[in-house]
């Protein structure tokens, strides 16, 4: 009997323990169920807190970007059946033909000023603008600058949705940006990306005065985007989309924009003077790499080195010398020639800038007054052509054949008081070389003269009667 009672109590105790354990487990599960049931849900927008909201920037900036249509007249060669029968394929005629190219532009003022690329409108006979709201206008070309590939247009309209400039210098790598334009005539297209690099020189600009300090981005840019806006997440203009890196002609991962720092200054000059008032340091320079740093025994690879100082230039007057290493301009650190070009491009002749440089391992500071390409601080309204007092005309193919030359520039008109008039050069003279450089385009004259260290100009050419002549003068006299 005792044995059965003991077993009964043991079983009763085991059952009680099992009941307690099960009760507690159920209570815990119920608590967990209640916890999950009332746990706050994670909102989708909070997951993306690391990404900016670009909708406002897109909606505001797209209204300020326009479609640019450039109309050209070209001479197209054609042959008539009669001439082919009589003369074979040797004889042909030229007939005017209208052709067209398209791009983008950015409205920067309520009264109709528009920025675009020079290559979008260069040599266009007519320029047509289509706004975001589909209104159409004829545009006037106010000015253009091939050295930065920028142009300024004007349409007769009021209360336009203009865009404001942003600060391109404060941009950081990885910062989100939008490219707004009309790729492949797909109007009002917006793409997003980040800033991949700054002060990028890709070697696409021609000419000794060209400036390349591009913003690089992975926002998709295609043909038709040229002249369009690159904006930050606040919808401010930080660049003008200009080029792509591609082997196919279409976007392949990299695109390049002219920074607002350069755009603002160039467009201001074009608006006020019709041409750029460009300031020069008057030096030749090179980037510093590890090999050069070791040779110069530099503790850090910083700055750009001056390789040559031109006489009568701003740097010459301020006492800068070959071998000096420029570290900063107006408080902005300089580590490449493209960064230096970008900083100098912000100033006009006559303005003062502070330069910090290293000479003989010691940091020094100098303030210099920037000069123009003529070696003075005056505002130039007609460029080199105004100083020379001359109007040029490119040689036609027939004239090149007649004179047996491949290069040359003909003087159409000479004005009193200019350098050519004082040098007794006559109208009709054909310039073949200046300072031993072949001359084929009007821009060649300006580039060669600007490259002169001392302002001396030596001209070789001939008159239509075959008389060869030499002329020389100083641009600074």
ZAMI-765009 format. One record per residue (C-alpha): residue number from 1; y, z, x. Coordinates in Angstrom, 1 decimal, decimal comma. Example, Ala and Ser with C-alpha at 12.3 -4.5 7.8 and 13.67 -1.06 7.14 Angstrom:
2
+-----+--------+--------+--------+
| seq |      v |      w |      u |
+-----+--------+--------+--------+
|   1 |   -4,5 |    7,8 |   12,3 |
|   2 |   -1,1 |    7,1 |   13,7 |
+-----+--------+--------+--------+
//
This chain:
477
+-----+--------+--------+--------+
| seq |      v |      w |      u |
+-----+--------+--------+--------+
|   1 |    0,0 |    0,0 |    0,0 |
|   2 |    2,4 |    0,8 |    2,9 |
|   3 |    1,6 |   -2,5 |    4,4 |
|   4 |    2,6 |   -4,4 |    1,3 |
|   5 |    5,8 |   -2,4 |    0,8 |
|   6 |    6,8 |   -3,1 |    4,5 |
|   7 |    6,2 |   -6,8 |    4,1 |
|   8 |    8,2 |   -6,8 |    0,8 |
|   9 |   11,2 |   -5,1 |    2,5 |
|  10 |   11,1 |   -7,5 |    5,5 |
|  11 |   11,1 |  -10,5 |    3,1 |
|  12 |   13,9 |   -9,0 |    1,1 |
|  13 |   16,0 |   -8,4 |    4,2 |
|  14 |   15,3 |  -11,9 |    5,5 |
|  15 |   16,3 |  -13,4 |    2,1 |
|  16 |   19,5 |  -11,3 |    2,1 |
|  17 |   20,4 |  -12,5 |    5,7 |
|  18 |   19,7 |  -16,1 |    4,7 |
|  19 |   21,9 |  -15,7 |    1,6 |
|  20 |   24,8 |  -14,4 |    3,7 |
|  21 |   24,4 |  -17,2 |    6,3 |
|  22 |   24,4 |  -19,9 |    3,6 |
|  23 |   27,3 |  -18,3 |    1,8 |
|  24 |   29,4 |  -18,4 |    4,9 |
|  25 |   28,5 |  -22,0 |    5,8 |
|  26 |   29,4 |  -23,2 |    2,3 |
|  27 |   32,7 |  -21,3 |    2,5 |
|  28 |   33,5 |  -23,0 |    5,8 |
|  29 |   32,6 |  -26,5 |    4,5 |
|  30 |   34,8 |  -25,8 |    1,5 |
|  31 |   37,7 |  -24,7 |    3,7 |
|  32 |   37,3 |  -27,9 |    5,8 |
|  33 |   37,2 |  -30,0 |    2,7 |
|  34 |   40,4 |  -28,4 |    1,5 |
|  35 |   42,0 |  -28,9 |    4,9 |
|  36 |   41,2 |  -32,6 |    5,0 |
|  37 |   42,3 |  -33,0 |    1,4 |
|  38 |   45,7 |  -31,7 |    2,0 |
|  39 |   46,3 |  -32,9 |    5,6 |
|  40 |   49,5 |  -35,0 |    5,7 |
|  41 |   48,9 |  -38,8 |    6,0 |
|  42 |   50,1 |  -40,6 |    9,2 |
|  43 |   52,7 |  -43,1 |    8,1 |
|  44 |   52,4 |  -46,6 |    9,6 |
|  45 |   56,0 |  -46,7 |   10,9 |
|  46 |   55,4 |  -43,5 |   12,9 |
|  47 |   52,6 |  -45,2 |   14,8 |
|  48 |   55,1 |  -47,8 |   16,1 |
|  49 |   57,8 |  -45,4 |   17,2 |
|  50 |   57,6 |  -46,9 |   20,7 |
|  51 |   58,7 |  -50,3 |   19,4 |
|  52 |   62,3 |  -51,1 |   18,3 |
|  53 |   63,1 |  -52,4 |   14,9 |
|  54 |   64,4 |  -55,9 |   15,6 |
|  55 |   64,9 |  -57,0 |   12,0 |
|  56 |   68,6 |  -56,2 |   11,9 |
|  57 |   69,3 |  -57,9 |   15,3 |
|  58 |   67,4 |  -61,0 |   14,1 |
|  59 |   69,1 |  -61,2 |   10,7 |
|  60 |   72,6 |  -60,8 |   12,2 |
|  61 |   72,3 |  -63,1 |   15,2 |
|  62 |   70,5 |  -66,0 |   13,5 |
|  63 |   73,7 |  -66,5 |   11,4 |
|  64 |   75,7 |  -67,0 |   14,5 |
|  65 |   73,5 |  -69,7 |   16,1 |
|  66 |   74,1 |  -73,3 |   15,2 |
|  67 |   72,3 |  -76,6 |   15,6 |
|  68 |   74,0 |  -79,0 |   18,0 |
|  69 |   73,6 |  -82,8 |   17,8 |
|  70 |   74,9 |  -84,9 |   20,6 |
|  71 |   75,4 |  -88,7 |   20,0 |
|  72 |   75,4 |  -91,0 |   22,9 |
|  73 |   76,1 |  -94,7 |   23,5 |
|  74 |   73,9 |  -96,4 |   26,1 |
|  75 |   73,5 |  -99,9 |   27,2 |
|  76 |   70,0 | -101,2 |   26,5 |
|  77 |   68,6 | -104,3 |   28,2 |
|  78 |   67,2 | -107,0 |   26,0 |
|  79 |   66,1 | -110,6 |   26,3 |
|  80 |   66,4 | -113,4 |   23,8 |
|  81 |   63,5 | -115,9 |   23,3 |
|  82 |   65,8 | -118,8 |   24,3 |
|  83 |   66,7 | -117,2 |   27,7 |
|  84 |   63,1 | -116,3 |   28,3 |
|  85 |   62,1 | -119,9 |   27,7 |
|  86 |   64,9 | -121,3 |   29,9 |
|  87 |   65,1 | -118,7 |   32,7 |
|  88 |   61,9 | -116,6 |   32,4 |
|  89 |   62,3 | -112,9 |   32,7 |
|  90 |   65,1 | -113,1 |   35,3 |
|  91 |   67,9 | -113,3 |   32,8 |
|  92 |   68,8 | -110,5 |   30,3 |
|  93 |   71,6 | -109,1 |   28,3 |
|  94 |   72,8 | -105,6 |   27,5 |
|  95 |   73,4 | -104,3 |   24,0 |
|  96 |   75,0 | -100,9 |   23,0 |
|  97 |   72,5 |  -98,5 |   21,5 |
|  98 |   73,1 |  -95,2 |   19,8 |
|  99 |   70,8 |  -92,3 |   20,9 |
| 100 |   70,8 |  -88,6 |   20,1 |
| 101 |   69,8 |  -85,3 |   21,6 |
| 102 |   69,7 |  -81,8 |   20,0 |
| 103 |   70,2 |  -78,3 |   21,1 |
| 104 |   71,7 |  -75,0 |   20,0 |
| 105 |   75,0 |  -73,2 |   20,2 |
| 106 |   76,4 |  -69,7 |   19,6 |
| 107 |   79,5 |  -68,9 |   17,5 |
| 108 |   81,7 |  -66,4 |   19,5 |
| 109 |   84,8 |  -66,4 |   17,3 |
| 110 |   85,6 |  -66,4 |   13,6 |
| 111 |   87,8 |  -69,5 |   14,0 |
| 112 |   85,2 |  -71,8 |   15,4 |
| 113 |   84,6 |  -71,5 |   19,2 |
| 114 |   81,0 |  -72,2 |   20,1 |
| 115 |   79,1 |  -71,8 |   23,4 |
| 116 |   76,4 |  -74,2 |   24,4 |
| 117 |   74,9 |  -75,6 |   27,6 |
| 118 |   76,7 |  -78,4 |   29,5 |
| 119 |   73,5 |  -80,4 |   29,6 |
| 120 |   73,3 |  -80,4 |   25,8 |
| 121 |   76,7 |  -82,1 |   25,3 |
| 122 |   77,5 |  -83,7 |   28,7 |
| 123 |   78,8 |  -87,3 |   28,2 |
| 124 |   78,3 |  -87,2 |   24,4 |
| 125 |   80,5 |  -89,5 |   22,4 |
| 126 |   80,2 |  -87,4 |   19,3 |
| 127 |   79,1 |  -83,8 |   18,8 |
| 128 |   77,9 |  -82,6 |   15,3 |
| 129 |   77,4 |  -79,0 |   14,4 |
| 130 |   75,2 |  -77,6 |   11,6 |
| 131 |   75,7 |  -74,0 |   10,7 |
| 132 |   73,1 |  -71,6 |    9,5 |
| 133 |   74,3 |  -72,0 |    5,9 |
| 134 |   73,8 |  -75,8 |    6,3 |
| 135 |   77,5 |  -76,7 |    6,5 |
| 136 |   78,3 |  -79,6 |    8,9 |
| 137 |   81,3 |  -80,1 |   11,2 |
| 138 |   82,5 |  -82,4 |   14,0 |
| 139 |   83,0 |  -80,5 |   17,2 |
| 140 |   85,6 |  -81,0 |   20,0 |
| 141 |   84,6 |  -80,4 |   23,6 |
| 142 |   87,2 |  -77,9 |   25,0 |
| 143 |   85,7 |  -77,7 |   28,5 |
| 144 |   82,5 |  -77,7 |   30,5 |
| 145 |   81,2 |  -76,4 |   33,8 |
| 146 |   78,2 |  -78,1 |   35,3 |
| 147 |   78,0 |  -75,4 |   38,1 |
| 148 |   76,9 |  -72,8 |   35,5 |
| 149 |   75,7 |  -75,3 |   32,9 |
| 150 |   78,0 |  -74,0 |   30,2 |
| 151 |   80,3 |  -75,7 |   27,7 |
| 152 |   82,8 |  -74,6 |   25,1 |
| 153 |   83,1 |  -76,4 |   21,7 |
| 154 |   85,5 |  -75,9 |   18,8 |
| 155 |   85,1 |  -76,7 |   15,1 |
| 156 |   87,8 |  -76,4 |   12,4 |
| 157 |   86,5 |  -73,5 |   10,3 |
| 158 |   87,5 |  -69,9 |    9,5 |
| 159 |   85,7 |  -66,6 |    8,8 |
| 160 |   82,5 |  -67,7 |   10,7 |
| 161 |   79,8 |  -65,1 |   11,5 |
| 162 |   80,5 |  -64,7 |   15,2 |
| 163 |   78,4 |  -62,7 |   17,7 |
| 164 |   79,7 |  -60,0 |   20,1 |
| 165 |   79,0 |  -59,9 |   23,8 |
| 166 |   76,6 |  -57,3 |   25,1 |
| 167 |   76,4 |  -55,8 |   28,6 |
| 168 |   73,8 |  -57,9 |   30,5 |
| 169 |   74,3 |  -55,8 |   33,7 |
| 170 |   72,9 |  -52,7 |   32,0 |
| 171 |   69,7 |  -54,4 |   30,9 |
| 172 |   66,5 |  -52,9 |   32,2 |
| 173 |   63,2 |  -54,5 |   33,0 |
| 174 |   60,9 |  -54,3 |   30,0 |
| 175 |   63,8 |  -54,1 |   27,5 |
| 176 |   63,2 |  -56,0 |   24,2 |
| 177 |   65,2 |  -59,1 |   23,5 |
| 178 |   65,3 |  -62,0 |   21,0 |
| 179 |   65,7 |  -65,7 |   21,6 |
| 180 |   67,4 |  -67,5 |   18,8 |
| 181 |   67,7 |  -71,2 |   18,5 |
| 182 |   66,4 |  -74,5 |   17,2 |
| 183 |   63,3 |  -75,5 |   19,1 |
| 184 |   61,9 |  -78,9 |   18,2 |
| 185 |   64,6 |  -79,1 |   15,5 |
| 186 |   63,0 |  -76,0 |   13,8 |
| 187 |   66,3 |  -74,5 |   12,8 |
| 188 |   67,1 |  -70,8 |   12,9 |
| 189 |   63,9 |  -69,8 |   14,9 |
| 190 |   63,6 |  -66,3 |   16,3 |
| 191 |   61,2 |  -65,2 |   19,0 |
| 192 |   60,8 |  -61,8 |   20,8 |
| 193 |   60,0 |  -60,8 |   24,3 |
| 194 |   61,1 |  -58,5 |   27,1 |
| 195 |   63,3 |  -58,8 |   30,2 |
| 196 |   60,9 |  -59,9 |   32,9 |
| 197 |   63,3 |  -60,2 |   35,8 |
| 198 |   67,1 |  -60,3 |   36,6 |
| 199 |   69,2 |  -62,3 |   39,0 |
| 200 |   66,5 |  -65,0 |   39,3 |
| 201 |   67,3 |  -68,1 |   41,3 |
| 202 |   64,9 |  -71,0 |   40,3 |
| 203 |   66,7 |  -73,9 |   42,1 |
| 204 |   67,4 |  -76,1 |   39,1 |
| 205 |   71,2 |  -76,3 |   39,5 |
| 206 |   72,6 |  -79,1 |   41,7 |
| 207 |   75,7 |  -78,9 |   43,8 |
| 208 |   77,1 |  -76,6 |   46,4 |
| 209 |   79,1 |  -74,6 |   43,9 |
| 210 |   76,3 |  -74,0 |   41,5 |
| 211 |   75,6 |  -70,4 |   40,4 |
| 212 |   72,1 |  -69,2 |   39,5 |
| 213 |   71,5 |  -65,6 |   38,5 |
| 214 |   69,2 |  -66,0 |   35,5 |
| 215 |   67,8 |  -63,4 |   33,2 |
| 216 |   64,0 |  -64,1 |   33,0 |
| 217 |   62,2 |  -63,3 |   29,7 |
| 218 |   58,9 |  -64,0 |   28,1 |
| 219 |   60,5 |  -64,7 |   24,7 |
| 220 |   59,3 |  -68,2 |   23,7 |
| 221 |   61,9 |  -70,9 |   24,4 |
| 222 |   61,3 |  -74,6 |   23,9 |
| 223 |   63,3 |  -77,9 |   24,0 |
| 224 |   66,0 |  -77,4 |   21,5 |
| 225 |   66,6 |  -73,8 |   22,3 |
| 226 |   69,0 |  -74,8 |   25,1 |
| 227 |   72,5 |  -73,3 |   24,4 |
| 228 |   71,0 |  -70,7 |   22,0 |
| 229 |   71,4 |  -66,9 |   22,1 |
| 230 |   69,5 |  -64,3 |   23,9 |
| 231 |   70,3 |  -61,0 |   22,1 |
| 232 |   69,4 |  -57,3 |   22,6 |
| 233 |   68,0 |  -55,0 |   19,9 |
| 234 |   71,5 |  -54,4 |   18,6 |
| 235 |   72,1 |  -58,1 |   18,0 |
| 236 |   74,6 |  -58,5 |   20,9 |
| 237 |   74,8 |  -61,6 |   23,0 |
| 238 |   73,4 |  -60,9 |   26,5 |
| 239 |   72,6 |  -64,5 |   27,6 |
| 240 |   72,6 |  -68,2 |   26,8 |
| 241 |   69,1 |  -69,7 |   26,9 |
| 242 |   69,1 |  -72,5 |   29,4 |
| 243 |   65,7 |  -73,4 |   31,0 |
| 244 |   62,0 |  -72,9 |   30,9 |
| 245 |   59,4 |  -72,9 |   33,7 |
| 246 |   56,8 |  -75,4 |   32,6 |
| 247 |   54,5 |  -78,1 |   33,8 |
| 248 |   54,2 |  -79,6 |   30,4 |
| 249 |   57,8 |  -79,6 |   29,1 |
| 250 |   57,0 |  -76,8 |   26,6 |
| 251 |   57,0 |  -73,0 |   26,9 |
| 252 |   54,4 |  -71,6 |   29,2 |
| 253 |   55,3 |  -68,0 |   29,5 |
| 254 |   58,7 |  -67,9 |   31,2 |
| 255 |   62,2 |  -68,8 |   30,1 |
| 256 |   65,7 |  -68,3 |   31,7 |
| 257 |   69,1 |  -67,4 |   30,3 |
| 258 |   72,6 |  -67,3 |   31,8 |
| 259 |   73,7 |  -63,6 |   31,7 |
| 260 |   76,6 |  -62,6 |   29,5 |
| 261 |   78,4 |  -61,4 |   32,6 |
| 262 |   78,8 |  -65,0 |   33,8 |
| 263 |   79,1 |  -66,5 |   30,3 |
| 264 |   82,1 |  -64,3 |   29,3 |
| 265 |   84,2 |  -65,2 |   32,4 |
| 266 |   83,4 |  -68,9 |   32,4 |
| 267 |   84,1 |  -69,3 |   28,6 |
| 268 |   87,3 |  -67,4 |   28,9 |
| 269 |   88,5 |  -69,8 |   31,6 |
| 270 |   87,5 |  -72,9 |   29,7 |
| 271 |   89,3 |  -71,6 |   26,6 |
| 272 |   92,5 |  -70,7 |   28,5 |
| 273 |   92,7 |  -73,4 |   31,2 |
| 274 |   90,2 |  -76,0 |   30,2 |
| 275 |   88,3 |  -75,5 |   33,5 |
| 276 |   86,9 |  -72,6 |   35,5 |
| 277 |   89,1 |  -70,6 |   37,8 |
| 278 |   86,5 |  -70,0 |   40,5 |
| 279 |   87,0 |  -67,4 |   43,2 |
| 280 |   85,3 |  -67,6 |   46,6 |
| 281 |   84,4 |  -65,2 |   49,4 |
| 282 |   84,4 |  -68,0 |   51,9 |
| 283 |   81,1 |  -67,1 |   53,5 |
| 284 |   77,6 |  -68,5 |   54,0 |
| 285 |   74,9 |  -65,8 |   53,6 |
| 286 |   71,1 |  -65,2 |   53,5 |
| 287 |   68,7 |  -62,8 |   51,9 |
| 288 |   67,2 |  -60,1 |   54,1 |
| 289 |   63,4 |  -59,9 |   54,3 |
| 290 |   61,2 |  -57,5 |   56,2 |
| 291 |   61,1 |  -59,7 |   59,3 |
| 292 |   64,9 |  -59,9 |   59,5 |
| 293 |   65,2 |  -56,2 |   58,8 |
| 294 |   62,9 |  -55,4 |   61,7 |
| 295 |   64,9 |  -57,7 |   64,0 |
| 296 |   68,2 |  -56,0 |   62,9 |
| 297 |   66,5 |  -52,6 |   63,1 |
| 298 |   67,5 |  -51,7 |   59,6 |
| 299 |   66,1 |  -48,6 |   58,0 |
| 300 |   66,0 |  -50,3 |   54,6 |
| 301 |   65,7 |  -53,8 |   53,3 |
| 302 |   69,0 |  -53,9 |   51,4 |
| 303 |   72,0 |  -56,2 |   51,0 |
| 304 |   72,7 |  -59,8 |   52,1 |
| 305 |   73,7 |  -60,9 |   55,6 |
| 306 |   76,7 |  -63,1 |   56,4 |
| 307 |   75,7 |  -66,0 |   58,5 |
| 308 |   79,1 |  -67,7 |   58,7 |
| 309 |   82,7 |  -67,0 |   57,7 |
| 310 |   85,0 |  -69,9 |   56,9 |
| 311 |   88,4 |  -70,0 |   58,3 |
| 312 |   91,4 |  -69,2 |   56,0 |
| 313 |   89,0 |  -67,7 |   53,5 |
| 314 |   89,2 |  -64,3 |   51,7 |
| 315 |   86,5 |  -62,9 |   54,0 |
| 316 |   88,2 |  -64,3 |   57,1 |
| 317 |   91,5 |  -62,7 |   56,2 |
| 318 |   89,8 |  -59,4 |   55,4 |
| 319 |   88,1 |  -59,3 |   58,8 |
| 320 |   84,5 |  -59,8 |   57,8 |
| 321 |   82,3 |  -61,4 |   60,5 |
| 322 |   79,0 |  -63,2 |   60,9 |
| 323 |   76,2 |  -60,6 |   61,1 |
| 324 |   77,9 |  -58,1 |   58,6 |
| 325 |   75,6 |  -57,0 |   55,8 |
| 326 |   77,2 |  -56,7 |   52,4 |
| 327 |   75,8 |  -53,8 |   50,4 |
| 328 |   78,0 |  -53,7 |   47,3 |
| 329 |   80,8 |  -55,5 |   45,5 |
| 330 |   83,2 |  -53,5 |   43,3 |
| 331 |   80,6 |  -50,7 |   43,1 |
| 332 |   77,7 |  -53,0 |   42,2 |
| 333 |   74,7 |  -52,9 |   44,5 |
| 334 |   73,9 |  -56,3 |   46,1 |
| 335 |   70,3 |  -57,2 |   47,2 |
| 336 |   70,2 |  -61,0 |   46,9 |
| 337 |   72,6 |  -63,9 |   47,2 |
| 338 |   72,2 |  -64,6 |   43,5 |
| 339 |   73,4 |  -61,1 |   42,7 |
| 340 |   76,4 |  -61,6 |   45,0 |
| 341 |   77,2 |  -64,9 |   43,2 |
| 342 |   77,0 |  -63,3 |   39,8 |
| 343 |   79,4 |  -60,5 |   40,8 |
| 344 |   82,0 |  -62,9 |   42,4 |
| 345 |   81,8 |  -65,2 |   39,4 |
| 346 |   83,3 |  -62,4 |   37,3 |
| 347 |   86,7 |  -62,7 |   39,1 |
| 348 |   89,6 |  -65,1 |   39,3 |
| 349 |   91,5 |  -66,1 |   42,4 |
| 350 |   94,1 |  -63,5 |   43,3 |
| 351 |   92,0 |  -60,5 |   42,1 |
| 352 |   91,2 |  -57,7 |   44,5 |
| 353 |   87,6 |  -56,5 |   45,1 |
| 354 |   86,1 |  -53,7 |   47,2 |
| 355 |   83,3 |  -54,6 |   49,5 |
| 356 |   81,0 |  -52,1 |   51,3 |
| 357 |   79,2 |  -53,6 |   54,3 |
| 358 |   77,3 |  -52,6 |   57,4 |
| 359 |   78,5 |  -53,5 |   60,9 |
| 360 |   76,8 |  -52,1 |   64,0 |
| 361 |   74,7 |  -49,8 |   61,9 |
| 362 |   77,8 |  -48,2 |   60,3 |
| 363 |   78,9 |  -48,5 |   56,7 |
| 364 |   82,4 |  -49,7 |   56,3 |
| 365 |   84,7 |  -50,6 |   53,3 |
| 366 |   87,3 |  -53,3 |   52,9 |
| 367 |   89,4 |  -54,6 |   50,1 |
| 368 |   90,0 |  -58,3 |   49,9 |
| 369 |   92,0 |  -60,7 |   47,7 |
| 370 |   89,8 |  -63,6 |   46,4 |
| 371 |   91,0 |  -67,2 |   46,9 |
| 372 |   90,3 |  -70,4 |   45,2 |
| 373 |   88,6 |  -73,5 |   46,7 |
| 374 |   91,9 |  -74,7 |   48,1 |
| 375 |   92,4 |  -71,5 |   50,1 |
| 376 |   95,1 |  -69,9 |   47,9 |
| 377 |   95,4 |  -67,6 |   44,9 |
| 378 |   97,0 |  -70,1 |   42,5 |
| 379 |   95,6 |  -71,1 |   39,1 |
| 380 |   94,3 |  -74,6 |   39,3 |
| 381 |   94,6 |  -76,7 |   36,2 |
| 382 |   93,4 |  -80,1 |   37,5 |
| 383 |   91,0 |  -79,1 |   40,2 |
| 384 |   90,7 |  -81,0 |   43,5 |
| 385 |   91,7 |  -84,2 |   41,8 |
| 386 |   95,1 |  -82,7 |   41,0 |
| 387 |   95,7 |  -81,6 |   44,6 |
| 388 |   94,5 |  -85,0 |   45,9 |
| 389 |   96,7 |  -86,8 |   43,3 |
| 390 |   94,0 |  -89,4 |   42,6 |
| 391 |   91,9 |  -90,9 |   39,8 |
| 392 |   88,5 |  -92,2 |   40,7 |
| 393 |   86,2 |  -94,8 |   39,3 |
| 394 |   82,4 |  -95,1 |   40,2 |
| 395 |   81,4 |  -98,4 |   41,6 |
| 396 |   79,5 | -100,6 |   39,2 |
| 397 |   76,1 | -102,1 |   40,2 |
| 398 |   77,8 | -105,5 |   40,6 |
| 399 |   80,4 | -104,1 |   43,0 |
| 400 |   77,7 | -102,4 |   45,0 |
| 401 |   75,9 | -105,7 |   45,3 |
| 402 |   79,1 | -107,6 |   46,2 |
| 403 |   80,0 | -105,1 |   48,9 |
| 404 |   76,4 | -104,5 |   50,1 |
| 405 |   76,7 | -100,7 |   49,7 |
| 406 |   74,5 |  -98,2 |   47,9 |
| 407 |   77,3 |  -95,6 |   47,6 |
| 408 |   81,0 |  -95,5 |   47,0 |
| 409 |   83,8 |  -94,4 |   44,8 |
| 410 |   86,8 |  -96,5 |   43,9 |
| 411 |   90,4 |  -95,2 |   43,7 |
| 412 |   91,8 |  -96,3 |   40,3 |
| 413 |   95,2 |  -94,7 |   40,5 |
| 414 |   97,2 |  -92,6 |   43,0 |
| 415 |  100,0 |  -90,2 |   41,9 |
| 416 |  103,1 |  -89,4 |   43,9 |
| 417 |  103,0 |  -86,0 |   45,8 |
| 418 |   99,3 |  -85,8 |   46,2 |
| 419 |   97,3 |  -85,7 |   49,4 |
| 420 |   96,2 |  -89,3 |   49,1 |
| 421 |   99,7 |  -90,5 |   48,5 |
| 422 |  101,0 |  -88,6 |   51,5 |
| 423 |   98,2 |  -90,0 |   53,6 |
| 424 |   99,3 |  -93,6 |   52,6 |
| 425 |   96,0 |  -94,4 |   50,9 |
| 426 |   96,4 |  -97,3 |   48,5 |
| 427 |   94,9 |  -98,0 |   45,1 |
| 428 |   91,7 | -100,0 |   45,1 |
| 429 |   90,5 |  -98,3 |   48,3 |
| 430 |   86,7 |  -97,6 |   48,2 |
| 431 |   85,7 |  -94,2 |   49,7 |
| 432 |   82,3 |  -94,5 |   51,4 |
| 433 |   82,1 |  -91,2 |   53,3 |
| 434 |   84,1 |  -87,9 |   53,4 |
| 435 |   83,4 |  -85,6 |   56,4 |
| 436 |   80,4 |  -87,8 |   57,2 |
| 437 |   78,8 |  -87,3 |   53,7 |
| 438 |   78,0 |  -90,2 |   51,5 |
| 439 |   80,1 |  -90,3 |   48,3 |
| 440 |   78,6 |  -91,7 |   45,1 |
| 441 |   80,0 |  -89,5 |   42,3 |
| 442 |   83,4 |  -87,9 |   41,5 |
| 443 |   81,7 |  -84,4 |   41,9 |
| 444 |   80,7 |  -85,4 |   45,5 |
| 445 |   84,4 |  -85,4 |   46,5 |
| 446 |   84,9 |  -81,8 |   45,3 |
| 447 |   81,7 |  -80,5 |   46,8 |
| 448 |   82,3 |  -82,0 |   50,2 |
| 449 |   85,9 |  -80,8 |   50,4 |
| 450 |   84,9 |  -77,3 |   49,2 |
| 451 |   82,3 |  -77,2 |   52,0 |
| 452 |   84,9 |  -77,8 |   54,7 |
| 453 |   85,4 |  -74,7 |   56,9 |
| 454 |   89,0 |  -75,4 |   57,9 |
| 455 |   90,1 |  -77,7 |   55,0 |
| 456 |   90,2 |  -80,8 |   57,1 |
| 457 |   89,3 |  -84,0 |   55,3 |
| 458 |   88,2 |  -87,2 |   57,1 |
| 459 |   87,7 |  -90,3 |   54,9 |
| 460 |   85,9 |  -93,5 |   55,8 |
| 461 |   86,1 |  -96,5 |   53,5 |
| 462 |   87,2 | -100,1 |   52,9 |
| 463 |   89,4 | -102,2 |   50,8 |
| 464 |   88,1 | -105,0 |   48,6 |
| 465 |   89,2 | -107,6 |   51,2 |
| 466 |   86,7 | -106,0 |   53,7 |
| 467 |   89,3 | -104,1 |   55,8 |
| 468 |   87,7 | -100,8 |   57,0 |
| 469 |   90,1 |  -97,8 |   57,2 |
| 470 |   90,0 |  -94,2 |   58,2 |
| 471 |   92,3 |  -91,5 |   56,8 |
| 472 |   92,6 |  -87,7 |   57,5 |
| 473 |   94,6 |  -84,8 |   56,2 |
| 474 |   94,3 |  -81,0 |   55,7 |
| 475 |   93,8 |  -79,6 |   52,2 |
| 476 |   95,7 |  -76,4 |   53,1 |
| 477 |   98,9 |  -78,0 |   54,3 |
+-----+--------+--------+--------+
//
